[in-house]
Amino acid sequence: MYRNKWLGLLLGLFIALAPGIKAADLTSSQTAPAPSEPPKTNSEVLTTYKKMSLEELMNQDVTSVSKQPEPLREASAAIQVITGDEIRRSGASSIPEALRLADNLDVAQVNSHDWAISARGFNANLANKLLVLIDGRAVYTPLYGGVLWNMQDYLLEDIDRIEVISGPGGTLWGANAVNGVINITTKNAKDTQGLYLEAGGGTELQDFTGVRYGGMLTSNVYYRVYGKYFNLDDEILTDGKNASDASEKGQGGFRIDTEPSLPNVFTVQGDIYTGNEDIAAGDERIGGGNVLGRWTHAMSGGSDMSLQAYYDRTHLTYPYGAPLGTLTDDLSTYDLDFQHNFSLGQRNNIVWGLGYRFTQEVENNAHQVLFLPATLNHNLFSGFVQDEIKLFENLFFTLGSKLEHNDYTGFEVEPSARLQWNVTSKQMLWTAVSRAVRTPSRFDHDLNIPTFLPPPYQTFQSGNPDFESETVIAYELGYRAQLGSKISSSISTFYNDYDDLRSLSPGSAADFFLPHEFANGLKADTYGVEISADYQILHWWRLHGGYDWLKEDIYVKSGQTDMNNALDETADPQNQVFLRSSMDLPFNLALDLDSRWIDILHNDNNGVPGTVPSYFELGARLAWRATKNLEFSIVGQNLLQDQHPEYGFPGPTREEIQRSIYGKVAWRF
């Protein structure tokens, strides 16, 4: 019923955003002067992964570790990079599916449209200890804490890379980067010139389409516009019944970039989206949009400064069902960020910055699920400084801290110290000690759930106005190496000491133990190992393997109580094993296989331990490049079982993820 409406919306958006597209623009001829570096054609982009050696992949620049470009082999953190070409070859159709390519994440599909994603534990409900950015725009929600993955989307063809850090990132990125940072970077408009079309469909991903056009406004200003739509079918319940959780979503946007080699570089970009999702209680609706501007100025001596501002608005209508009612949440975010990088002498490389964020959240509360006050204005002020000190030619010590002030808990300090030893030009050892915090969400602070008793109403469960930030002290040790021309590997170990974790305490016996109130009554110790390796067996065949081991000990503080028996903050596998194979075959064929084994999950079933069984699954993509501009592919996901659960409490209503097969055609000009 919605399909024609969404296709019409995307076509209209594309026409509205690109009124200047003419038939002549679809050819290779251009009347504008050539830039200093010619933009990449679609056929050049298509073969990038095939041509890059392991050494070139290790030398690619990343920015998430130090907020400055540096080669991956010198990044002193547990970081993995998912390239745009790896996303294409995997057959992923969404950002969460693409994140399965990062071995240092726990990615669990909850239902047709919802995902649970975390690093180094605490993947319960909305994982609230992972900070996610898309082109520098934070998408962490202050309502529940965590990321609403059903709202995060982009045309995957235009994603340049995803940098995934497991471990604290609070010193540079601020609160809520407790267990990791995901930094999604889209391609410069210069690298997405020409026309791109994709379409397909299958069993679970019933149909999808995407279109993007990139062109030049002047000799050194590039742009692109895009639109996309998809429709997901229902998953299935444990008892075999239909889960009734189908969804559909449409999104469009634009990006404008000036020539990257100019002293002053400007970027303006924006997105708008809307969608509908079926859930057990009714129809969930999501929508929103954002616009971002960034100015970067290069100065003499290799220093530079940048100023970024964005506005982001999200809308969520969530039905809880009778008699709880429906919650409507509208969030507006205004963010301003300044950063300056410079060298001081021959041994100090300093980066510092200031930031301000204002959020206004307006709730149309449900009957039995309220956030009080219904309208909340919140201010966040921040500043950070970090100094990388060259102790010797191959030994570096990095010291820094972030200072933030929020309206809930006041000042928060997040320092870190990091030591990096470049053993050789291709081997590096690093160690770090960091402190990070998760600040309270509205769920922790402002929630109010009344009882079903007649007036005067009594509160059944409430947030806590005295809720403090959760904290972690993290200790890390890692090694990264290029072992010859065919093997690269990394290993990271960690020990995390958490305090003031969220608990649920009962009220007094005189009030029938009401209200239940959130408190900071839990502590935890976690430790583990993350291993990954790439092996170029032959020039046309590459293997990637990964293994994660995680041990968690979450317990109630002395003198405190928790009605969930310290079970509600975790749903994590102890072991994860990954193996991927990428082959370029004769006759322009490419075959990619992706297997994973996920250990049993232990979670909270109303204060009683629950489990999700371990599972082994396989994904596959076979692609045929018919011409340099036309590619056909068929993708299979979860091929080994008809259905399996990845998340949720045991019972007949737990959703299970079904086998999925779809076909795709991609056309590039």
Buried (B, 14 or more C-beta within 10 A) or exposed (E): EBEEEBBEBBBEBBEEBBEEBEEEBEEEEBEEEEBEEEBBBBBEBBEBBBEBBBBEBBBBEBBBBBBBEBEBBBBBBBBBBBBBBBBBBBBBBBBBBBBBBBBBBBBBBBBBBBBBBBBBBBBBBBBBBBBBBBBBBBBBBBBBBBBBBBBBBBBBBBBBBBBBBBBBBBBBBBBBBBBBBBBBBBBBBBBBBBBBBBBBBBEBBBBBBBBBBBBBEEEBBBBBBBBBBBBBBBBBBBEEEEBEBBBBBBBBBBBBBBBBEBEEBBBBBBBBBBBBBBBBBBEBBBBBBBBBBBBBBBEEEEBBBBBBBBBBBBBBBBBBEEEBBBBBBBBBBBBEBBBBBBEEEEEEBBBBBEBBBEBBBBBEBBBBBBBBEEEBEBEBBBBBBBBBBBEEEEEBBBBBBBBBEBBBBEEBEBBBBBBBBBEEEBBBBBBBBBBBBBBBBBBBBBBBBBBEEEEEEBBBBBBBEEBBBBBBBBBBBBBBBBEEEBBBBBBBBBBBBBBBBBBBBBBEEEEEEBBBBBBBBBBBEBBBEBBBBBBBEEEEBBBBBBBBBBEBEBBBBEEBEBBBBBBBBBBBBBBBBBBBBBBBEEEEEBBBBBBBBBBEBBBBBEEEEBBBEBBEBBBBBBBBBEEBBBBBBBBBBBBEBEBBBBBBBBEEEBBBBBBBBBEBEBBBB
